[in-house]
């Protein structure tokens, strides 16, 4: 019995030691592939939205570049990219005018999902800190609070209303033409939104003739605590268009959404 207990104890010690080494490896891991991402090497970093060609910004601040280097230094090499569409293009320009381009999908999945920062040669899984420290800071004064609930949640409220008005029709919804908000749309959030739509029996579409009824979302105004949109509902069976209005406000850490087929006060 003593021999058995001693064997179990040794095995337990081995497992704990291995686990500790693995954690230590994660803490001390440094990806040398991005050692060139420093203020001394880079003249600028251009970040371009893949959905809104008019939205781009240039990074030249030394502290921001160093912070980005810290994020990339923790990037894990991967074999494949994830299945999401990229949200941004990063162009790193050196003082020698050499340009290196990478595609980035905002948000982090699991290693099984694949890499989210990549080019034609290499694929990496990068932590969400790029969003938190670089991109989100630039949206802070403009992007609605709790964007998923403020934007997608308001549209889902409108979708429920339209579904009630057209219970027996195939129903689709278009957000890809919502020019005002394309810069804020992220692939992982779009995926979650589409799953919510599927639960309502509604499908994401890319033209206004794919289903019996199509909702086309057109943002008409937004602040960090306010969102307004016009929903043009095309009834392809009866060949007519109906308008709905979304008016949402953020207070007490929650969004309140009003959906009406009449122009609301304050719109």
C-alpha positions as CSV (number, residue, x, y, z in Angstrom):
1,X,0.0,0.0,0.0
2,X,2.9,2.4,0.9
3,X,4.4,1.7,-2.5
4,X,1.2,2.5,-4.3
5,X,0.7,5.7,-2.3
6,X,4.3,6.8,-3.0
7,X,3.8,6.2,-6.7
8,X,0.6,8.3,-6.7
9,X,2.4,11.0,-4.9
10,X,5.2,11.1,-7.4
11,X,2.8,11.2,-10.3
12,X,0.9,14.1,-8.7
13,X,4.2,16.0,-8.2
14,X,5.1,15.4,-11.8
15,X,1.8,16.7,-13.1
16,X,1.9,19.8,-10.9
17,X,5.5,20.5,-11.9
18,X,4.6,20.1,-15.6
19,X,1.6,22.4,-15.2
20,X,3.8,25.0,-13.5
21,X,6.3,24.8,-16.3
22,X,3.6,25.3,-18.9
23,X,2.2,28.4,-17.1
24,X,5.8,29.8,-16.7
25,X,6.3,29.2,-20.4
26,X,3.2,31.2,-21.3
27,X,4.3,34.0,-19.0
28,X,7.8,34.2,-20.4
29,X,6.9,33.5,-24.1
30,X,8.2,36.1,-26.6
31,X,7.5,36.0,-30.3
32,X,10.6,37.3,-32.0
33,X,8.9,37.6,-35.4
34,X,7.7,41.1,-34.4
35,X,10.9,42.5,-32.8
36,X,10.9,45.1,-35.6
37,X,7.7,46.7,-34.4
38,X,9.4,49.5,-32.5
39,X,9.4,53.3,-32.8
40,X,13.0,53.2,-33.9
41,X,12.1,51.1,-36.9
42,X,8.6,52.3,-37.9
43,X,7.7,55.6,-39.5
44,X,4.0,54.9,-39.1
45,X,1.3,52.3,-38.8
46,X,-1.9,52.7,-41.0
47,X,-5.0,50.9,-39.8
48,X,-7.8,50.6,-42.4
49,X,-11.3,49.2,-41.9
50,X,-12.1,46.5,-44.4
51,X,-15.8,47.5,-44.4
52,X,-15.5,51.3,-44.6
53,X,-12.8,52.5,-47.0
54,X,-13.3,56.0,-45.6
55,X,-12.2,54.9,-42.1
56,X,-8.5,54.8,-41.6
57,X,-6.1,56.2,-39.0
58,X,-2.4,56.6,-38.8
59,X,-0.4,55.7,-35.7
60,X,3.0,57.5,-35.1
61,X,3.0,57.8,-31.3
62,X,6.0,55.9,-29.8
63,X,4.1,54.7,-26.7
64,X,1.3,53.3,-28.8
65,X,3.8,51.5,-31.1
66,X,5.5,50.0,-28.0
67,X,2.2,48.8,-26.6
68,X,1.3,47.2,-29.9
69,X,4.7,45.5,-29.9
70,X,3.9,44.0,-26.5
71,X,0.7,42.5,-27.8
72,X,2.4,41.1,-30.9
73,X,5.2,39.7,-28.8
74,X,2.7,37.4,-27.2
75,X,1.2,36.2,-30.6
76,X,1.1,32.5,-31.0
77,X,2.1,31.0,-34.4
78,X,-0.8,29.1,-36.1
79,X,-1.2,26.9,-39.1
80,X,-4.5,28.3,-40.4
81,X,-6.5,31.5,-40.2
82,X,-9.9,31.7,-38.6
83,X,-13.1,31.5,-40.7
84,X,-14.1,35.1,-40.0
85,X,-13.7,38.0,-42.4
86,X,-10.9,40.4,-41.4
87,X,-12.0,43.6,-39.8
88,X,-8.8,45.7,-40.3
89,X,-5.7,45.9,-42.5
90,X,-2.5,46.9,-40.7
91,X,0.2,48.5,-42.8
92,X,3.6,48.9,-41.1
93,X,5.9,51.4,-42.9
94,X,9.5,51.5,-42.0
95,X,11.8,54.5,-42.3
96,X,13.2,52.7,-45.4
97,X,9.7,52.8,-46.9
98,X,9.3,49.0,-46.6
99,X,5.6,48.2,-46.1
100,X,4.4,45.0,-44.3
101,X,0.7,44.3,-44.4
102,X,-1.3,42.1,-42.1
103,X,-5.0,41.3,-41.8
104,X,-6.7,41.4,-38.4
105,X,-10.0,39.9,-37.1
106,X,-11.1,41.7,-34.0
107,X,-11.7,39.6,-31.0
108,X,-10.3,36.3,-29.9
109,X,-11.5,32.7,-30.5
110,X,-9.8,29.5,-29.4
111,X,-6.7,28.0,-30.9
112,X,-9.0,25.6,-32.7
113,X,-10.6,28.6,-34.5
114,X,-7.3,29.6,-36.1
115,X,-5.3,32.7,-36.2
116,X,-6.7,36.3,-36.3
117,X,-3.6,38.3,-37.4
118,X,-2.0,37.1,-40.7
119,X,-0.6,37.8,-44.1
120,X,0.4,35.6,-47.1
121,X,3.4,34.2,-45.2
122,X,2.5,33.8,-41.5
123,X,-0.5,33.3,-39.3
124,X,-0.8,34.3,-35.6
125,X,-3.3,34.2,-32.8
126,X,-3.1,37.7,-31.1
127,X,-4.8,38.6,-27.8
128,X,-7.7,41.0,-27.7
129,X,-5.4,43.8,-26.4
130,X,-5.1,45.2,-29.9
131,X,-8.8,46.1,-29.7
132,X,-8.6,47.4,-26.1
133,X,-5.5,49.5,-26.4
134,X,-5.5,50.7,-29.9
135,X,-8.8,50.5,-31.8
136,X,-11.4,51.0,-29.0
137,X,-9.7,54.1,-27.7
138,X,-10.2,55.8,-31.1
139,X,-14.0,54.9,-31.0
140,X,-14.5,56.0,-27.4
141,X,-16.0,59.4,-28.2
142,X,-18.2,58.2,-31.0
143,X,-19.1,54.5,-30.7
144,X,-22.4,53.8,-28.9
145,X,-22.1,52.5,-25.3
146,X,-22.4,48.7,-25.2
147,X,-22.3,48.6,-29.0
148,X,-23.7,45.1,-29.4
149,X,-26.8,45.8,-27.5
150,X,-27.2,49.4,-28.6
151,X,-26.8,48.7,-32.3
152,X,-27.6,45.0,-32.9
153,X,-30.1,44.8,-30.0
154,X,-32.1,47.7,-31.4
155,X,-32.2,46.1,-34.9
156,X,-33.3,42.8,-33.3
157,X,-36.2,44.7,-31.6
158,X,-37.2,46.1,-35.0
159,X,-36.8,42.6,-36.5
160,X,-39.3,41.2,-33.9
161,X,-41.8,43.9,-34.8
162,X,-41.5,43.2,-38.5
163,X,-41.8,39.5,-37.9
164,X,-45.1,40.1,-36.1
165,X,-46.3,42.1,-39.0
166,X,-45.3,39.5,-41.6
167,X,-45.7,36.2,-39.7
168,X,-46.0,34.0,-42.8
169,X,-43.3,35.5,-45.0
170,X,-39.7,34.6,-45.5
171,X,-37.8,37.5,-43.9
172,X,-34.3,38.8,-44.5
173,X,-32.2,41.7,-43.1
174,X,-29.4,43.8,-44.6
175,X,-26.8,45.6,-42.5
176,X,-24.0,45.5,-45.1
177,X,-25.4,48.7,-46.7
178,X,-25.5,50.6,-43.4
179,X,-22.7,52.9,-44.4
180,X,-22.6,54.9,-41.1
181,X,-21.9,51.9,-39.0
182,X,-19.7,49.7,-41.2
183,X,-16.6,50.9,-39.4
184,X,-18.0,49.6,-36.1
185,X,-19.1,46.2,-37.3
186,X,-16.8,43.3,-36.2
187,X,-16.9,39.8,-37.5
188,X,-17.4,38.0,-34.2
189,X,-20.3,40.4,-33.3
190,X,-21.8,39.9,-36.8
191,X,-21.7,36.1,-36.2
192,X,-23.5,36.5,-32.8
193,X,-26.0,38.8,-34.5
194,X,-26.7,36.3,-37.2
195,X,-27.3,33.5,-34.7
196,X,-29.8,35.7,-32.9
197,X,-31.5,36.3,-36.3
198,X,-31.7,32.6,-36.9
199,X,-33.5,32.1,-33.7
200,X,-36.2,34.5,-35.0
201,X,-36.4,32.7,-38.3
202,X,-34.8,35.6,-40.1
203,X,-31.8,35.4,-42.5
204,X,-29.0,37.8,-43.2
205,X,-29.2,38.8,-46.9
206,X,-27.1,40.9,-49.3
207,X,-29.8,42.2,-51.7
208,X,-33.4,43.4,-51.2
209,X,-34.9,40.6,-53.3
210,X,-33.6,37.5,-51.7
211,X,-36.6,36.9,-49.5
212,X,-40.3,37.8,-49.5
213,X,-39.7,40.7,-47.1
214,X,-36.3,42.4,-46.7
215,X,-35.3,44.9,-43.9
216,X,-32.7,47.4,-45.0
217,X,-31.1,49.2,-42.0
218,X,-30.0,52.8,-42.5
219,X,-28.5,54.6,-39.4
220,X,-29.6,58.2,-39.2
221,X,-27.7,59.3,-36.1
222,X,-25.8,58.1,-33.1
223,X,-23.9,59.2,-30.0
224,X,-22.4,57.2,-27.2
225,X,-25.8,57.2,-25.5
226,X,-28.2,57.6,-28.5
227,X,-29.0,55.6,-31.7
228,X,-31.5,56.4,-34.5
229,X,-32.2,54.4,-37.6
230,X,-34.6,54.1,-40.5
231,X,-35.7,50.6,-41.4
232,X,-36.9,50.3,-45.0
233,X,-39.0,47.1,-45.3
234,X,-39.4,46.0,-48.9
235,X,-42.5,43.8,-49.4
236,X,-41.5,41.9,-52.5
237,X,-44.9,40.1,-52.7
238,X,-47.0,43.2,-52.8
239,X,-44.3,45.4,-54.4
240,X,-44.3,48.1,-51.7
241,X,-42.0,49.6,-49.1
242,X,-42.9,50.3,-45.5
243,X,-40.8,52.4,-43.1
244,X,-40.1,51.8,-39.5
245,X,-38.1,54.0,-37.1
246,X,-35.7,53.0,-34.3
247,X,-35.0,55.4,-31.5
248,X,-32.8,54.0,-28.7
249,X,-31.2,55.7,-25.7
250,X,-28.7,54.6,-23.1
251,X,-29.2,55.3,-19.4
252,X,-28.5,53.5,-16.1
253,X,-26.2,51.0,-18.0
254,X,-29.0,49.8,-20.2
255,X,-30.5,50.5,-23.7
256,X,-34.2,51.4,-24.1
257,X,-35.4,50.9,-27.7
258,X,-38.5,52.2,-29.3
259,X,-39.7,50.8,-32.7
260,X,-42.6,52.4,-34.5
261,X,-44.0,52.7,-38.0
262,X,-44.7,56.4,-37.2
263,X,-42.0,59.1,-36.9
264,X,-41.3,59.3,-33.2
265,X,-40.8,62.6,-31.3
266,X,-37.1,63.4,-31.0
267,X,-36.1,61.5,-34.2
